[in-house]
Amino acid sequence: MRKQKLLSCLEQSREVINACIHALLHENVSEDDMQEGVEMLQQLLLVADDALRRSDSCVLCEEDELLYNRCVALVIAKQKASASLLQRHLRIGYGRAALMMDAMVNRGVISPSLRSPKRHMVLQ
């Protein structure tokens, strides 16, 4: 449901972007206004792309939601998070463990990967 709303919103955004591009190209616009319009459109595209990327990695099927809840409980209990920890304790493959790690990052349970292998726990 959330992804459908997001896609609908992005489609409307695409229409707005196209209208703005048309106005910038076909109306008498100063160079400064043109530059400002281009920068605004670039920002809008970055935000839309980021939202779509986050949506794709947060949407889990019902079976994966159950596994996700087990992963969150394990990570909170151990106060550390890694794909290998999930693999060992839950007996899952690397692909599913990595998917769960991404979902926990996107949902704010753990911090994104930093240079060191340790991740900060957001929820405790």
N, CA and C of each residue as an Amber inpcrd file, in Angstrom:
protein
   372
   0.8270000  -1.1860000   0.0000000   0.0000000   0.0000000   0.0000000
   0.8790000   1.2600000   0.0000000   1.8890000   1.2690000   0.8590000
   2.7610000   2.4400000   0.9610000   3.4850000   2.6860000  -0.3540000
   3.9330000   1.5910000  -0.9910000   4.6600000   1.7310000  -2.2380000
   3.7460000   2.2690000  -3.3380000   2.4830000   1.8420000  -3.3580000
   1.5470000   2.3410000  -4.3600000   1.3330000   3.8460000  -4.2010000
   1.1960000   4.3100000  -2.9580000   1.0300000   5.7440000  -2.7160000
   2.2650000   6.5090000  -3.1710000   3.4310000   5.9400000  -2.8750000
   4.6840000   6.5860000  -3.2500000   4.8090000   6.6690000  -4.7670000
   4.4820000   5.5820000  -5.4560000   4.5620000   5.5910000  -6.9150000
   3.5860000   6.6020000  -7.5170000   2.3950000   6.7080000  -6.9240000
   1.4220000   7.6960000  -7.3900000   1.9660000   9.1090000  -7.2050000
   2.5700000   9.3280000  -6.0550000   3.1640000  10.6390000  -5.7550000
   4.2960000  10.9520000  -6.7310000   5.1190000   9.9570000  -7.0240000
   6.2300000  10.1620000  -7.9480000   5.7220000  10.4590000  -9.3500000
   4.6270000   9.8170000  -9.7510000   4.0400000  10.0900000 -11.0640000
   3.5540000  11.5400000 -11.1390000   2.9150000  12.0090000 -10.0610000
   2.4790000  13.4030000 -10.0260000   3.6770000  14.3360000 -10.0500000
   4.7510000  13.9560000  -9.3410000   5.9720000  14.7620000  -9.3310000
   6.5720000  14.8380000 -10.7260000   6.5250000  13.7270000 -11.4500000
   7.0580000  13.6980000 -12.8080000   6.3000000  14.6960000 -13.6930000
   4.9790000  14.7590000 -13.5140000   4.1780000  15.7100000 -14.2880000
   4.5650000  17.1460000 -13.9480000   4.7800000  17.4210000 -12.6700000
   5.1940000  18.7690000 -12.2480000   6.5620000  19.0990000 -12.8290000
   7.4660000  18.1360000 -12.7810000   8.8180000  18.3550000 -13.3180000
   8.7480000  18.6630000 -14.8100000   7.9500000  17.8800000 -15.5390000
   7.8170000  18.1250000 -16.9790000   7.2310000  19.5030000 -17.2620000
   6.2500000  19.9150000 -16.4660000   5.6650000  21.2490000 -16.6430000
   6.7110000  22.3340000 -16.3680000   7.5190000  22.1440000 -15.3580000
   8.5720000  23.1200000 -15.0280000   9.6120000  23.1950000 -16.1440000
  10.0000000  22.0380000 -16.6650000  10.9800000  22.0200000 -17.7560000
  10.4090000  22.7500000 -18.9740000   9.1610000  22.4730000 -19.2800000
   8.5160000  23.1390000 -20.4140000   8.5100000  24.6610000 -20.2090000
   8.1640000  25.0970000 -18.9940000   8.1340000  26.5400000 -18.7040000
   9.5310000  27.1410000 -18.8140000  10.5390000  26.4460000 -18.3290000
  11.9080000  26.9630000 -18.3930000  12.4000000  27.0790000 -19.8310000
  11.9730000  26.1250000 -20.6600000  12.4670000  26.1250000 -22.0410000
  11.6900000  27.0450000 -22.9670000  10.3890000  27.2210000 -22.7130000
   9.5470000  27.8980000 -23.6910000   9.0650000  29.2840000 -23.2650000
   9.3580000  29.6810000 -22.0650000   8.9390000  31.0180000 -21.6410000
  10.1630000  31.9140000 -21.5450000   9.9270000  33.1780000 -21.5010000
  10.9960000  34.1520000 -21.4100000  11.5040000  34.1870000 -19.9590000
  12.5410000  33.4150000 -19.6870000  13.0590000  33.2620000 -18.3210000
  14.4980000  33.7490000 -18.2910000  14.8320000  34.5150000 -17.2550000
  16.2110000  34.9970000 -17.1370000  17.1480000  33.8210000 -16.8370000
  18.4130000  34.0410000 -17.0960000  19.3950000  32.9750000 -16.8730000
  19.4640000  32.5840000 -15.3910000  19.3570000  33.5740000 -14.4960000
  19.3770000  33.2780000 -13.0560000  18.1720000  32.4380000 -12.6490000
  16.9800000  32.7970000 -13.1700000  15.7760000  32.0180000 -12.8680000
  15.8840000  30.6140000 -13.4490000  16.4880000  30.5110000 -14.6230000
  16.6860000  29.2030000 -15.2550000  17.5730000  28.3330000 -14.3700000
  18.6690000  28.8950000 -13.8880000  19.5950000  28.1390000 -13.0330000
  18.9120000  27.7200000 -11.7310000  18.1520000  28.6350000 -11.1460000
  17.4380000  28.3290000  -9.9050000  16.4120000  27.2130000 -10.1430000
  15.7120000  27.2640000 -11.2570000  14.7320000  26.2270000 -11.5890000
  15.3830000  24.8700000 -11.7860000  16.5170000  24.8470000 -12.4710000
  17.2360000  23.5920000 -12.6940000  17.7010000  23.0030000 -11.3610000
  18.2490000  23.8330000 -10.4760000  18.7050000  23.3430000  -9.1730000
  17.5480000  22.7880000  -8.3470000  16.4050000  23.4590000  -8.4010000
  15.2330000  22.9970000  -7.6620000  14.7570000  21.6430000  -8.2060000
  14.7540000  21.4970000  -9.5160000  14.3390000  20.2300000 -10.1210000
  15.3150000  19.1040000  -9.7720000  16.5960000  19.4110000  -9.7440000
  17.5870000  18.4030000  -9.3670000  17.3660000  17.9350000  -7.9310000
  17.0760000  18.8730000  -7.0300000  16.7980000  18.5120000  -5.6380000
  15.5630000  17.6280000  -5.5390000  14.5230000  17.9880000  -6.2750000
  13.2840000  17.2090000  -6.2720000  13.5390000  15.7870000  -6.7610000
  14.3360000  15.6500000  -7.8110000  14.6580000  14.3260000  -8.3290000
  15.4560000  13.5040000  -7.3230000  16.3820000  14.1370000  -6.6130000
  17.1640000  13.4290000  -5.6000000  16.2700000  12.9300000  -4.4680000
  15.3540000  13.7780000  -4.0150000  14.4410000  13.3920000  -2.9430000
  13.5420000  12.2430000  -3.3910000  13.0150000  12.3350000  -4.6040000
  12.1360000  11.2830000  -5.1230000  12.8920000   9.9730000  -5.2730000
  14.1090000  10.0320000  -5.7750000  14.9230000   8.8260000  -5.9470000
  15.2230000   8.1790000  -4.6040000  15.5660000   8.9970000  -3.6180000
  15.8590000   8.4860000  -2.2760000  14.6210000   7.8380000  -1.6590000
  13.4730000   8.4740000  -1.8260000  12.2300000   7.9130000  -1.2730000
  11.8930000   6.5840000  -1.9210000  12.0760000   6.4750000  -3.2220000
  11.7810000   5.2240000  -3.9120000  12.7500000   4.1340000  -3.4820000
  14.0180000   4.4670000  -3.3480000  15.0210000   3.4910000  -2.9090000
  14.6950000   2.9860000  -1.5050000  14.3430000   3.8900000  -0.6060000
  13.9910000   3.4850000   0.7580000  12.7330000   2.6280000   0.7790000
  11.7700000   2.9790000  -0.0420000  10.5280000   2.2170000  -0.0990000
  10.8010000   0.7980000  -0.5750000  11.6240000   0.6550000  -1.6050000
  11.9300000  -0.6750000  -2.1270000  12.5830000  -1.5570000  -1.0750000
  13.4400000  -0.9850000  -0.2560000  14.1490000  -1.8160000   0.7020000
  13.3860000  -1.9880000   2.0120000  12.2940000  -1.2820000   2.2170000
  11.5140000  -1.4250000   3.4470000  10.3160000  -2.3470000   3.2760000
   9.8900000  -2.5710000   2.0450000   8.7100000  -3.3910000   1.8100000
   9.1130000  -4.8570000   1.8810000   8.5440000  -5.5780000   2.8360000
   8.8370000  -6.9970000   3.0090000   7.5520000  -7.7930000   2.9010000
   7.6540000  -9.0230000   2.3890000   6.4730000  -9.8820000   2.3480000
   6.1490000 -10.3310000   3.7750000   4.9970000 -10.9480000   3.9510000
   4.5340000 -11.3390000   5.2910000   5.5220000 -12.2790000   5.9770000
   6.0510000 -13.2290000   5.2110000   7.0240000 -14.1800000   5.7780000
   8.2870000 -13.4630000   6.2360000   8.7580000 -12.5120000   5.4130000
   9.9510000 -11.7580000   5.7790000   9.6940000 -10.8140000   6.9500000
   8.4590000 -10.3290000   7.0920000   8.1180000  -9.4830000   8.2480000
   8.2860000 -10.2750000   9.5440000   7.8690000 -11.5320000   9.5270000
   8.0360000 -12.3810000  10.7230000   9.5150000 -12.5760000  11.0260000
  10.3030000 -12.8490000   9.9780000  11.7430000 -13.0000000  10.1590000
  12.3560000 -11.6830000  10.6320000  11.9000000 -10.5740000  10.0770000
  12.4010000  -9.2580000  10.4710000  12.1920000  -9.0320000  11.9670000
  11.0160000  -9.3610000  12.4660000  10.7310000  -9.1920000  13.8970000
  11.6700000 -10.0370000  14.7530000  11.9870000 -11.2440000  14.3030000
  12.9460000 -12.0950000  15.0250000  14.3410000 -11.4740000  14.9860000
  14.6970000 -10.9070000  13.8370000  16.0130000 -10.2600000  13.7000000
  16.1390000  -9.0700000  14.6480000  15.1010000  -8.2430000  14.7080000
  15.1220000  -7.0790000  15.5920000  15.2620000  -7.5260000  17.0430000
  14.5070000  -8.5520000  17.4410000  14.6000000  -9.0560000  18.8170000
  16.0110000  -9.5560000  19.1130000  16.6130000 -10.2690000  18.1690000
  17.9650000 -10.7880000  18.3570000  18.9800000  -9.6550000  18.4770000
  18.8840000  -8.6930000  17.5870000  19.8270000  -7.5680000  17.5680000
  19.7250000  -6.7540000  18.8610000  18.5140000  -6.5500000  19.3400000
  18.3330000  -5.8110000  20.5930000  18.8940000  -6.6120000  21.7630000
  18.6460000  -7.9180000  21.7710000  19.1460000  -8.7650000  22.8620000
  20.6780000  -8.8010000  22.8830000  21.2910000  -8.9080000  21.7140000
  22.7570000  -9.0080000  21.6270000  23.4420000  -7.6430000  21.6520000
  22.6870000  -6.5730000  21.3980000  23.2290000  -5.2040000  21.3300000
  24.3410000  -5.0710000  20.2890000  24.2160000  -5.8520000  19.2250000
  25.0990000  -5.7110000  18.0720000  24.3750000  -6.2910000  16.8700000
  24.8170000  -5.8770000  15.6910000  24.1280000  -6.3170000  14.4780000
  25.1280000  -6.5730000  13.3620000  24.9640000  -7.7140000  12.7230000
  25.7440000  -8.0330000  11.5330000  25.0090000  -9.1270000  10.7740000
  25.2850000  -9.2060000   9.4920000  24.6500000 -10.2500000   8.6870000
  25.0690000 -11.6280000   9.1930000  26.3320000 -11.7720000   9.5700000
  26.7990000 -13.0840000  10.0390000  26.1250000 -13.4860000  11.3550000
  25.8530000 -12.5170000  12.2310000  25.1360000 -12.8100000  13.4790000
  23.7470000 -13.3650000  13.1590000  23.0490000 -12.7070000  12.2350000
  21.7190000 -13.1710000  11.8490000  21.7910000 -14.5530000  11.2040000
  22.7870000 -14.7690000  10.3580000  22.9410000 -16.0710000   9.7050000
  23.1400000 -17.1920000  10.7270000  24.0290000 -16.9560000  11.6650000
  24.3420000 -17.9970000  12.6620000  23.1580000 -18.3180000  13.5550000
  22.5430000 -17.2800000  14.1160000  21.4940000 -17.5000000  15.1130000
  20.1470000 -17.8950000  14.5080000  19.8750000 -17.4360000  13.3050000
  18.5670000 -17.7080000  12.7060000  18.6480000 -18.7260000  11.5660000
  19.8660000 -19.1760000  11.2770000  20.0930000 -20.1780000  10.2300000
  19.4640000 -19.7660000   8.8890000  19.8600000 -18.5790000   8.4500000
  19.4010000 -18.0730000   7.1630000  20.6170000 -17.7910000   6.2920000
  20.4090000 -17.6500000   5.0060000  21.4960000 -17.3570000   4.0820000
  21.9020000 -15.8920000   4.1240000  23.0200000 -15.6060000   3.4280000
  23.5270000 -14.2410000   3.4370000  22.5490000 -13.2560000   2.7890000
  21.9090000 -13.6690000   1.7050000  20.9940000 -12.7590000   1.0050000
  19.8660000 -12.2730000   1.8940000  19.2400000 -13.1940000   2.6220000
  18.1430000 -12.7980000   3.5130000  18.6770000 -11.9980000   4.6990000
  19.8490000 -12.3740000   5.1990000  20.4400000 -11.6310000   6.3190000
  20.7490000 -10.1970000   5.8970000  21.2830000 -10.0320000   4.6900000
  21.5890000  -8.6850000   4.1850000  20.3080000  -7.8810000   3.9820000
  19.2550000  -8.5300000   3.4870000  17.9640000  -7.8570000   3.3210000
  17.4330000  -7.3770000   4.6690000  17.5680000  -8.2030000   5.7000000
  17.1030000  -7.8360000   7.0420000  17.9360000  -6.6810000   7.6010000
  19.2470000  -6.7130000   7.3500000  20.1050000  -5.6120000   7.8080000
  19.6910000  -4.2990000   7.1330000  19.4490000  -4.3390000   5.8310000
  19.0090000  -3.1380000   5.1150000  17.6800000  -2.6250000   5.6610000
  16.7560000  -3.5520000   5.9200000  15.4490000  -3.1490000   6.4480000
  15.6020000  -2.5050000   7.8270000  16.4800000  -3.0550000   8.6640000
  16.6840000  -2.4790000  10.0010000  17.3140000  -1.0900000   9.9150000
  18.2010000  -0.8880000   8.9550000  18.7800000   0.4450000   8.7600000
  17.6960000   1.4190000   8.3100000  16.9220000   1.0090000   7.3100000
  15.8870000   1.9000000   6.7550000  14.7710000   2.2010000   7.7430000
  14.5230000   1.2920000   8.6670000  13.4720000   1.5070000   9.6660000
  14.0110000   2.0890000  10.9590000  15.3000000   2.4150000  10.9880000
  15.8700000   3.1250000  12.1250000  16.1890000   2.2780000  13.3360000
  16.3380000   0.9650000  13.1570000  16.6860000   0.1030000  14.2910000
  18.1800000   0.1670000  14.5560000  18.9750000   0.1730000  13.4860000
  20.4320000   0.2520000  13.6030000  20.9400000   1.3720000  12.7000000
  22.1580000   1.7950000  12.9740000  22.7500000   2.8530000  12.1520000
  23.2520000   2.2600000  10.8360000  23.4220000   3.1070000   9.8330000
  24.0430000   2.6140000   8.5960000  25.4740000   2.1650000   8.8780000
  26.0030000   1.3540000   7.9940000  27.3660000   0.8690000   8.1470000
  28.3370000   2.0320000   8.0600000  29.2330000   2.0980000   9.0220000
  30.2610000   3.1340000   9.0170000  31.5760000   2.4890000   8.6040000
  32.6600000   3.1900000   8.7190000  33.9490000   2.6090000   8.3330000
  34.3080000   1.4170000   9.2130000  34.0110000   1.4920000  10.4830000
  34.2860000   0.3430000  11.3400000  33.1450000  -0.6580000  11.1770000
  33.4070000  -1.9310000  11.4230000  32.3690000  -2.9360000  11.2210000
  31.2270000  -2.8530000  12.2430000  31.4200000  -2.1140000  13.3300000
  30.3880000  -2.0320000  14.3480000  29.3080000  -1.0350000  13.9470000
  28.0700000  -1.3680000  14.2660000  26.9550000  -0.4790000  14.0100000
  26.4040000  -0.0200000  15.3470000  25.9000000   1.1980000  15.3790000
  25.2950000   1.7220000  16.6030000  23.8650000   1.2760000  16.6760000
  23.4460000   0.9030000  17.8520000  22.0490000   0.5110000  18.0800000
  21.2280000   1.7780000  18.2860000  20.1890000   1.9290000  17.4940000
  19.2910000   3.0650000  17.6590000  18.2360000   2.7070000  18.7020000
  17.6660000   1.5120000  18.5870000  16.7180000   1.0120000  19.5870000
  17.4740000   0.1910000  20.6120000  17.0710000   0.2820000  21.8790000
  17.7420000  -0.5080000  22.9080000  16.7350000  -1.1590000  23.8200000
